[in-house]
Amino acid sequence: MADAGRVLAVPDTMSASTASQLLTNPLTAVLLVTRELVVARDEWLLQTAAGSTVGKLVVQLGHHYGFKTFNVVRRRSAVQELLELGGTEVICTEDQDVGRARGGDYRR
């Protein structure tokens, strides 16, 4: 039995998997940038899997806290979304070799 103060109601149409992500993913992103990595304003954070839910949250936190994000994604379709969320730079491995990218070889 769970303590009622620790339980959140979710719609019947929402899966348990999705419901569990409502708290886990945002908390993971916040703790990652504020406690684990302690990314300061104007610093850069490089992240792979930037198109994931946590990755997108990190991009938005970067925009909010003022740090820059260099994001690596696998699919071309993820590039524009990350830029719209506030990502500073995006490399798509479908089009580019991350190991060989140089200034200007990625999308702003």
Protein Blocks (a to p, Z undefined) as FASTA:
>chain_A
ZZfklcccddfklcfklmmmmmmmmmmmmmmmmmmnopaehiacddehklpmklmmmmmm
mmmnopacddddfbfklmmmmmmnopabdcdfklpcfklgcehiacZZ
